[in-house]
Amino acid sequence: MDILVEYGYIGVFIASFLAATVLPFSSEVVLTGVLLAGGAYCPCMVAATTGNFLGGMTCYWLGLLGKVEWIEKYLKLDSTKLQRMQEWIRKRGAWTAFFVFLPGIGDFIAVALGFLRANVWIVAVSMFLGKAIRYWVWMAFVFEMQKII
């Protein structure tokens, strides 16, 4: 992860994109490293949110392909968990994309939304807002910790 911190805002973007896919990756570590190295708030926010949003939309697109075998094989998502998530989404609608930022279930939500052919515009806006708020809260936390330390 040090190499991504050295890349600055591009590293934040890459880490955020990878973290939004099913790869086990922590964008917060890279984001914090760049902020502590003197990175500016606004470019970090744009890089993190955009990268994470595009990674989440990639999962949505993979779900849109509709091949359960591919989802199980390449994304390592359990089909029973995916079915449960689809039922949950059917009851609540496309706005559930707001919660794609949640660790552990966010990938399931994004893939299930695609699989269910949820409205792409509602998904995109909801997902973007959820991810932006997530990074805004995290960066505020880092900023407050810097004051204390």
Secondary structure, DSSP 4 states (H G I P E B T S, - for coil): -HHHHHTTHHHHHHHHHHHHTTS---HHHHHHHHHHTT--HHHHHHHHHHHHHHHHHHHHHHHHH--HHHHHHHH---HHHHHHHHHHHHHH-GGGGGGGGSTTTHHHHHHHHHHTT--HHHHHHHHHHHHHHHHHHHHHHHHHHHHH-
